[in-house]
Amino acid sequence: MADKTDAEPIEIHRQLLDYFASGEKPSDQWRIGAEHEKFVFHLSDLRRPAYAGPDGIEALLNGLTRFGWERVFEDGKVIALTRNGASVSLEPGGQFELSGAPLETIHDICTETGQHLEEVKAVASELGLGFLGVGFSPLWTREETPVMPKGRYNIMRAYMPKVGNLGLDMMLRTSTIQANLDYASEDDMVLKFRTSLALQPIATALFANSPFTEGKPNGFLSARANVWTDTDADRTGMLDFVFEDGFGYERYAQYALDVPMYFVKRYGAPNGGYIDASGQSFRDFLEGRLPALPGERPTIDDWADHLTTLFPEVRLKKYLEMRGADGGPWGKICALPALWAGIFYDRAALEAAWDLVKGWSSADHNRLRAMAARTGLKGEIAGRPVKDVAMDMLNIAEEGLKRRKRLSGGLVDESGYLAELFEIADSGITPAERLLAKYNGEWQGDLRKLYTEEAY
C-alpha cells in the first residue's frame, strides 16, 4: 500500500528528486530484480490467445492461483497476479511477464525463474498453450494480435501512431528480458547510469534474438531493438545528456518533466481508473493546469506512474532498469542480471567498465545502438571490433561476480551464468544468426519449427 504522503499533492520541486534519492541503499542492502516476457501461443495453430475464453490469457492467470498467486483486478477483470514481492502481468498483446522479487543472488533469480516457468507450463499444458522466448513476434501481424483489457493500453494505443510508426509493434509484438539494480548515492547512480547506457547496445547484440517478422527474415538481428528507434522520440533512446557534466537526479527529472504524459490514474474513474492525459504536460500538472484534471495537482504516486511511461535504454526509478535485451530462453533470463550485477555490484568492475566506454562520443553511442539491432556483434566501435568490446565487458562482469563470492551450496559462484554469453561473444554469432541458419537450412523456411525447438 502506498505511503499516505505519496497520495498528497506535491508541494515543492525537491520532492521529485527525493523520490529518486529514496532508492539509495548501502551495498549490503543491494538486491537484483529480473523481469522477462514471453509470447503465449496455441499449440494447435500457433496463434496468440485472446484474453477471454476457456483457453485464453484470463484462464491462464486464474489457473496460476493454485500456486498461491493472488489476483489483481481492473474493471472486474484479472489483469495481474502477486506473490511474495513478485508479480505476473500482461503486456498489451498478451505477452506474459514475470516481474521477480528483489533478490540477493543470481542463484535466487534462477530458482525463482525456474519455479515460475514450471508453474506456467503446468497450467498451460492443460489449456493447450505454449510459450516462446524471442524478441519479436515471428508470425503474426498487428491485426492478428489480440489486445489485453487494460485501461492504460487503450490510451497508449490511441497515442502511439501520432508520435511514431512502430509504437504499436512495440506494444503488441515485442518481448524482452530486463534487470533492475540498486545504487548507493547520486554519484553512484550517475556512474552506473553512464556505464550501463553506453554498454546497453552491447547487451542488445549479445541477446539479439528477433530476426523474423510475419514468417520471414526481417533484415535485423534484433527487430525489437529497431522498433524502439521509431516508437516515440520524446521518451526513448540513448539520452545524450546523461554523459554531460552535472548529470544527476535534477537533470533526469527535467527530462521526465519534458516527456508528454499518457494518463493519470484515479480510483473510480472509467477505463480502469485511467484518465487520458496523452500529450499533456506534467509541468502544467504541477501548476494545477492539466486539462485532464483542471485545478488538481499531482501526487508522488502520479510522478511514479509518469516515470513508468519513459522508455530509454536505461531507466531511472528508485533503481536502474537495464532495458536492452531481447526475450530468450531460460538461461538468458539468468544471464542478463548476472551480467549487470557483475559490473554494478563490484566497484573495481564498475570502474573498469567505465574505462572501457568513457572515451565514446554521443555519435558512437547512437551508431552502436543502430548497428547492434542490424548486425549484432559485427562492426567496430571507436576503432575496436564490437566482438572484442563484448568479450571485455563479459570478462569484467565475470571478475566482479567472482569477487562478490555469492556461493550456491557453498561451492559455486554466480559467474557460471555468463557461460552462454561467453560462447556468443567468442564466436561472434548471435542467437538470431543461429535461428536464421536453421531457417535457411534444416527448417527449410518453415517457421513453425521455431515454436517447437525454441519453446520453453
Solvent accessible surface area in square Angstrom, and as a share of the most:
residue,aa,sasa,rsa
1,M,248,1.11
2,A,58,0.45
3,D,85,0.44
4,K,152,0.64
5,T,83,0.48
6,D,36,0.19
7,A,64,0.49
8,E,69,0.31
9,P,60,0.38
10,I,6,0.03
11,E,127,0.57
12,I,107,0.54
13,H,77,0.34
14,R,121,0.44
15,Q,48,0.21
16,L,0,0.00
17,L,13,0.07
18,D,62,0.32
19,Y,29,0.11
20,F,0,0.00
21,A,28,0.22
22,S,70,0.45
23,G,2,0.02
24,E,64,0.29
25,K,65,0.28
26,P,73,0.46
27,S,70,0.45
28,D,113,0.58
29,Q,94,0.42
30,W,39,0.14
31,R,76,0.28
32,I,1,0.00
33,G,7,0.07
34,A,5,0.04
35,E,25,0.11
36,H,2,0.01
37,E,16,0.07
38,K,0,0.00
39,F,4,0.02
40,V,3,0.02
41,F,4,0.02
42,H,34,0.15
43,L,100,0.50
44,S,106,0.68
45,D,72,0.37
46,L,23,0.12
47,R,104,0.38
48,R,15,0.06
49,P,3,0.02
50,A,53,0.41
51,Y,17,0.06
52,A,67,0.52
53,G,37,0.36
54,P,122,0.77
55,D,57,0.29
56,G,1,0.01
57,I,1,0.00
58,E,50,0.23
59,A,23,0.18
60,L,0,0.00
61,L,0,0.00
62,N,48,0.25
63,G,14,0.14
64,L,1,0.00
65,T,33,0.19
66,R,132,0.48
67,F,70,0.29
68,G,47,0.45
69,W,8,0.03
70,E,120,0.54
71,R,110,0.40
72,V,55,0.31
73,F,118,0.49
74,E,19,0.09
75,D,105,0.54
76,G,67,0.64
77,K,84,0.35
78,V,6,0.04
79,I,15,0.08
80,A,11,0.09
81,L,0,0.00
82,T,57,0.33
83,R,46,0.17
84,N,137,0.70
85,G,62,0.59
86,A,11,0.08
87,S,31,0.20
88,V,0,0.00
89,S,23,0.15
90,L,1,0.00
91,E,43,0.19
92,P,4,0.03
93,G,2,0.02
94,G,3,0.03
95,Q,2,0.01
96,F,0,0.00
97,E,16,0.07
98,L,4,0.02
99,S,27,0.17
100,G,14,0.13
101,A,12,0.09
102,P,90,0.57
103,L,40,0.20
104,E,94,0.42
105,T,20,0.12
106,I,0,0.00
107,H,24,0.11
108,D,59,0.30
109,I,0,0.00
110,C,24,0.15
111,T,96,0.56
112,E,32,0.14
113,T,2,0.01
114,G,8,0.08
115,Q,92,0.41
116,H,2,0.01
117,L,3,0.02
118,E,97,0.43
119,E,11,0.05
120,V,0,0.00
121,K,69,0.29
122,A,42,0.33
123,V,2,0.01
124,A,1,0.01
125,S,77,0.50
126,E,112,0.50
127,L,40,0.20
128,G,29,0.28
129,L,6,0.03
130,G,10,0.09
131,F,4,0.01
132,L,0,0.00
133,G,3,0.03
134,V,4,0.02
135,G,0,0.00
136,F,8,0.03
137,S,1,0.00
138,P,3,0.02
139,L,36,0.18
140,W,31,0.11
141,T,34,0.20
142,R,69,0.25
143,E,152,0.68
144,E,75,0.34
145,T,7,0.04
146,P,31,0.20
147,V,52,0.30
148,M,2,0.01
149,P,42,0.26
150,K,22,0.09
151,G,3,0.02
152,R,49,0.18
153,Y,16,0.06
154,N,67,0.34
155,I,9,0.04
156,M,10,0.04
157,R,90,0.33
158,A,63,0.49
159,Y,16,0.06
160,M,0,0.00
161,P,77,0.48
162,K,150,0.64
163,V,48,0.28
164,G,14,0.14
165,N,110,0.56
166,L,43,0.21
167,G,1,0.01
168,L,37,0.18
169,D,7,0.04
170,M,20,0.09
171,M,1,0.01
172,L,9,0.04
173,R,14,0.05
174,T,12,0.07
175,S,0,0.00
176,T,17,0.10
177,I,1,0.00
178,Q,15,0.07
179,A,0,0.00
180,N,20,0.10
181,L,1,0.01
182,D,9,0.05
183,Y,0,0.00
184,A,41,0.32
185,S,42,0.27
186,E,66,0.30
187,D,116,0.60
188,D,12,0.06
189,M,0,0.00
190,V,16,0.09
191,L,28,0.14
192,K,1,0.00
193,F,0,0.00
194,R,45,0.16
195,T,0,0.00
196,S,0,0.00
197,L,0,0.00
198,A,0,0.00
199,L,0,0.00
200,Q,0,0.00
201,P,2,0.01
202,I,0,0.00
203,A,0,0.00
204,T,5,0.03
205,A,0,0.00
206,L,0,0.00
207,F,3,0.01
208,A,0,0.00
209,N,9,0.04
210,S,2,0.01
211,P,2,0.01
212,F,3,0.01
213,T,35,0.20
214,E,81,0.36
215,G,19,0.19
216,K,140,0.59
217,P,60,0.38
218,N,39,0.20
219,G,52,0.50
220,F,34,0.14
221,L,14,0.07
222,S,0,0.00
223,A,7,0.06
224,R,5,0.02
225,A,12,0.09
226,N,35,0.18
227,V,6,0.03
228,W,23,0.08
229,T,68,0.40
230,D,50,0.26
231,T,0,0.00
232,D,3,0.01
233,A,96,0.74
234,D,71,0.37
235,R,0,0.00
236,T,16,0.09
237,G,8,0.08
238,M,4,0.02
239,L,17,0.09
240,D,61,0.32
241,F,20,0.08
242,V,0,0.00
243,F,46,0.19
244,E,97,0.43
245,D,146,0.76
246,G,76,0.73
247,F,13,0.06
248,G,5,0.05
249,Y,7,0.03
250,E,71,0.32
251,R,92,0.33
252,Y,0,0.00
253,A,0,0.00
254,Q,50,0.22
255,Y,22,0.09
256,A,0,0.00
257,L,5,0.02
258,D,93,0.48
259,V,3,0.02
260,P,28,0.17
261,M,3,0.01
262,Y,1,0.01
263,F,12,0.05
264,V,4,0.02
265,K,90,0.38
266,R,57,0.21
267,Y,227,0.86
268,G,69,0.66
269,A,22,0.17
270,P,113,0.71
271,N,55,0.28
272,G,11,0.11
273,G,5,0.05
274,Y,21,0.08
275,I,41,0.21
276,D,76,0.39
277,A,0,0.00
278,S,30,0.19
279,G,43,0.41
280,Q,42,0.19
281,S,35,0.23
282,F,0,0.00
283,R,88,0.32
284,D,46,0.24
285,F,0,0.00
286,L,39,0.19
287,E,110,0.49
288,G,14,0.14
289,R,150,0.55
290,L,1,0.00
291,P,91,0.57
292,A,26,0.20
293,L,27,0.14
294,P,106,0.67
295,G,69,0.66
296,E,63,0.28
297,R,85,0.31
298,P,0,0.00
299,T,16,0.09
300,I,18,0.09
301,D,49,0.25
302,D,8,0.04
303,W,0,0.00
304,A,24,0.18
305,D,45,0.23
306,H,8,0.04
307,L,1,0.00
308,T,35,0.20
309,T,2,0.01
310,L,0,0.00
311,F,19,0.08
312,P,0,0.00
313,E,11,0.05
314,V,0,0.00
315,R,20,0.07
316,L,0,0.00
317,K,28,0.12
318,K,75,0.32
319,Y,67,0.26
320,L,0,0.00
321,E,3,0.01
322,M,0,0.00
323,R,23,0.09
324,G,0,0.00
325,A,0,0.00
326,D,1,0.01
327,G,0,0.00
328,G,3,0.03
329,P,55,0.35
330,W,104,0.37
331,G,29,0.28
332,K,18,0.08
333,I,1,0.00
334,C,1,0.01
335,A,0,0.00
336,L,1,0.00
337,P,0,0.00
338,A,0,0.00
339,L,0,0.00
340,W,0,0.00
341,A,0,0.00
342,G,0,0.00
343,I,0,0.00
344,F,3,0.01
345,Y,20,0.08
346,D,22,0.11
347,R,135,0.49
348,A,56,0.43
349,A,1,0.01
350,L,1,0.01
351,E,82,0.37
352,A,40,0.31
353,A,0,0.00
354,W,59,0.21
355,D,85,0.44
356,L,36,0.18
357,V,2,0.01
358,K,118,0.50
359,G,71,0.68
360,W,28,0.10
361,S,55,0.36
362,S,48,0.31
363,A,61,0.47
364,D,16,0.09
365,H,3,0.01
366,N,62,0.32
367,R,121,0.44
368,L,1,0.00
369,R,35,0.13
370,A,60,0.47
371,M,37,0.17
372,A,0,0.00
373,A,3,0.03
374,R,129,0.47
375,T,49,0.28
376,G,1,0.01
377,L,5,0.02
378,K,106,0.45
379,G,40,0.38
380,E,103,0.46
381,I,1,0.00
382,A,57,0.44
383,G,64,0.61
384,R,89,0.33
385,P,59,0.37
386,V,0,0.00
387,K,69,0.29
388,D,58,0.30
389,V,2,0.01
390,A,0,0.00
391,M,49,0.22
392,D,43,0.22
393,M,0,0.00
394,L,0,0.00
395,N,64,0.33
396,I,28,0.14
397,A,0,0.00
398,E,42,0.19
399,E,75,0.34
400,G,0,0.00
401,L,0,0.00
402,K,85,0.36
403,R,113,0.41
404,R,23,0.08
405,K,146,0.62
406,R,92,0.34
407,L,88,0.44
408,S,50,0.32
409,G,77,0.74
410,G,52,0.50
411,L,153,0.76
412,V,91,0.52
413,D,32,0.16
414,E,0,0.00
415,S,15,0.10
416,G,49,0.48
417,Y,58,0.22
418,L,0,0.00
419,A,54,0.42
420,E,69,0.31
421,L,0,0.00
422,F,41,0.17
423,E,115,0.52
424,I,8,0.04
425,A,0,0.00
426,D,95,0.49
427,S,48,0.31
428,G,8,0.08
429,I,70,0.35
430,T,0,0.00
431,P,19,0.12
432,A,0,0.00
433,E,34,0.15
434,R,110,0.40
435,L,9,0.04
436,L,35,0.18
437,A,66,0.51
438,K,60,0.26
439,Y,27,0.10
440,N,111,0.57
441,G,36,0.35
442,E,118,0.53
443,W,4,0.01
444,Q,162,0.72
445,G,36,0.35
446,D,36,0.19
447,L,7,0.03
448,R,157,0.57
449,K,80,0.34
450,L,1,0.00
451,Y,11,0.04
452,T,104,0.60
453,E,84,0.38
454,E,48,0.22
455,A,33,0.25
456,Y,53,0.20
